Amino acid sequence: MDTQEKVKGPASYFPFIEKKYGQPISHWLELVSGLTNMKHMEMVNWLKNEHNLGHGHANAIVAHYLAT
């Protein structure tokens, strides 16, 4: 039996995001922390349009940020 718990939720995307876009998750979380007065999907669309992130990856970052 595996003693490590499997990562679930938005954080499960983080290794793939870091590998694909070459930046640590802390970089992306810092960017979205500056997006004041934006709703969830506005933040997602900003990451997609300004940084060419895929929808699922942008959504995972924003969902994690808003949950913490």
VOTORLO-987548 format. One record per residue (C-alpha): x, y, z. Coordinates in steps of 0.2 Angstrom, whole numbers, padded with zeros to 4 digits, always signed. Layout:
<recs>
XYZ ...
</recs>
This chain:
<recs>
+0000+0000+0000 +0006+0017-0005 +0009+0028+0011 +0009+0045+0001 -0008+0052-0003 -0012+0056-0021 -0013+0075-0024 -0031+0080-0029 -0040+0095-0036 -0031+0110-0044 -0014+0106-0037 -0014+0089-0047 -0011+0100-0062 +0004+0109-0055 +0019+0098-0061 +0012+0098-0079 +0010+0117-0078 +0028+0120-0072 +0035+0108-0085 +0025+0115-0100 +0027+0134-0096 +0044+0133-0087 +0039+0143-0072 +0036+0138-0054 +0018+0138-0048 +0023+0152-0036 +0026+0163-0052 +0008+0161-0058 +0000+0163-0041 +0010+0179-0039 +0003+0185-0055 -0015+0182-0051 -0013+0190-0034 -0011+0206-0043 -0028+0204-0052 -0038+0214-0040 -0057+0216-0043 -0058+0202-0056 -0069+0187-0055 -0063+0169-0057 -0066+0168-0076 -0059+0185-0079 -0043+0179-0071 -0043+0163-0081 -0046+0173-0097 -0032+0185-0093 -0019+0170-0090 -0025+0163-0107 -0024+0179-0117 -0008+0187-0109 +0002+0171-0105 -0005+0158-0117 -0010+0146-0104 -0022+0132-0108 -0040+0134-0101 -0038+0119-0089 -0021+0125-0083 -0027+0143-0080 -0042+0137-0071 -0032+0126-0059 -0021+0141-0055 -0035+0152-0052 -0046+0140-0042 -0031+0136-0031 -0027+0154-0028 -0045+0158-0023 -0046+0143-0012 -0031+0148-0002 
</recs>
